[in-house]
Structures are given as structure tokens and as C-alpha cells.
């Protein structure tokens, strides 16, 4: 069994403790934006709509001419390229995994050197930043069009991740898979399944789902123990997708749907997450997205980029097999029953769920 990389798995928990266990995060002076010139830009644009808003934003943003972005989105390059081709704005984009993006933001905030304009990251990490008061207020008709669970405190969902069970079709016959995740507790799956060590929210969603289905806490805990006994542990969904494609792992219990669909379509990878239109249940959904930093050096460019992500950007993400946050008639999980990440639980009790999952995966 591969030894879990425990440091990364605990990053969110450690940073959450900064906010909850030790009082509050040391936020950089002016982080609330009340004493900065960019506040006037936020207030002006938030009061506009339609073409008047767009025209004024483009005028101000192209005067600024630049945008800095931190992101964990592996498909962000296409969005940045389209934005730069549409407007006379140069984007400086830095990509890292979600925990590293959060750590970078928090350390720069503490040092008083936080100058990034927009951060695009996962639900849990964005919530940590929101609780630290790092986001500016962003209002628009485009945010209003986002699914209700994507209009978060301080930030806005621009896409939805779907956690699915994916498998290598050269090594696994999809017809032999169990209907539900709990079926992988059977010893015959030992060494064939893999868990991602940071998927705390997926773990919380699956646990909540089975408790609501009538399983006892003891039964759910045993299910997880049996799954862990059968599993290897990996770090990173993109890495897991590559390993799945190469046949280095047979089945990933929580891989992103867009990783599977994208690799299968673009590279002809022998991987799938549906057999005859059915997926292993439960499929878990979680809103991810972006927020504007209150200390943004380019506030108009930041607001224009957010508007872009929720309009033209939705079409670009659909081309990348992602699920946009603005509802549309068809998306990759249309017709599939899904279970949402318990957002309130993950906002209020992240330490509890993180600790339980780290114990499970050996952290």
C-alpha cells in the first residue's frame, strides 16, 4: 500500500485552525478594502448592469491593463487566453494545487503583501479566505444567474466539480462494478481501488448520504474502514487521472468527471465513469469558483474577469467537459442522480471532517 502524503492532506485543517482555534487570521491591513481606492471601483460597478456596466468596466479595466490570478484550475489557460483575446488586458496567472494556493494567499496576507486580484479555487479553501475577510463584495446580474448553492459568502461558483468512480476500461469491465461505493468493501476489490487523500468534502457527502439512507454511524465507519483496507492512496485528481489512464491504478473512487471525460476524448484514454449510461452511486457535486480580493491592485480587471467567467467562460468550460455554475439544459451529469457536498457542515465543521478523513487515510 502506498504511504499517504499526510502534509498536504492536513493543510486545510491547519489553516482552519488559524481561523478558529487561534482566534482569527492575521489579515493584512486594508484587507476589508474600506480604506483603499479600489473600493470606489467596486461600489461604482456593483451599482451598474447591462451594457452600461460592461462598457464602464472595459474602459476602466483596459486602463489598468493587467490582471493577476492565482488558481488551482487545470483548465484555466483556455479561459485566460480567451479573456486576453477579448480585452486589452494581460493576465499573470499562477497555478498550483488548491492547498498551495490557499497557503500562498494566507502567507501573503499575513505579511501584508497580498496583491493578487482574483483567486480561483476549491470550495473549502475559498471558505477559509472568506472567513478571513479577504474577499471584496461582487454583485452582478451574472452572479444572480448562478445556481443558488453557488452564490457563496464572499465568492461565486463558476463551475461545479462532480466526484465520480472512474475506472480503466482495459482492466475493468464496467458491468462487474457494484451499483454503489459501499460495494467496494468486498475483499475481491482489494488492491484495485484508490482513494484521494484530500477529498474531505467527498467523504463528508458520502457519509451523510449513507446516514440519511438509514445506515448507522457504526455501519458507515465500518464501511470506510473496509474501503481503506482495500485501497491504495493517491494525491491529486489530475495525477490520479494520469495513473488511471496508464493502468497504474484500476479504479478511482473519487475522481473528477471532467478529468475522465477530457482524457477519454482528447487523448483516447481507456477510462470511463459510466456504463450503459449509469454511474456508481453516489455521484457527489461541489461548487468551486472565484473571488475578487479586497486588496486587488486591478479592481476593474478583476470584476471584468468575474463577469467573463460567468458569461463567455461558461461556454468555454462546457467545451472542456466541465459543469458550469449557470444552469443549462444539458451538462455531463444530466440524468444522473447526484448528492451535494454538505456545504454548511463543511463551512462550520471542517476540522471534524478533516480529522476523521485523515485518520482514515493514515494521516
Beta strands, then each sheet from edge to edge (+ up, - down):
strand 1: 66-71
strand 2: 90-95
strand 3: 118-121
strand 4: 156-168
strand 5: 193-196
strand 6: 231-234
strand 7: 251-256
strand 8: 271-272
strand 9: 283-292
strand 10: 323-324
strand 11: 338-340
sheet 1: 2+ 1+ 3+ 9- 4+ 7- 5- 6-
sheet 2: 2+ 1+ 3+ 9- 11-
sheet 3: 2+ 1+ 3+ 9- 4+ 8-
sheet 4: 2+ 1+ 3+ 9- 4+ 10-
end
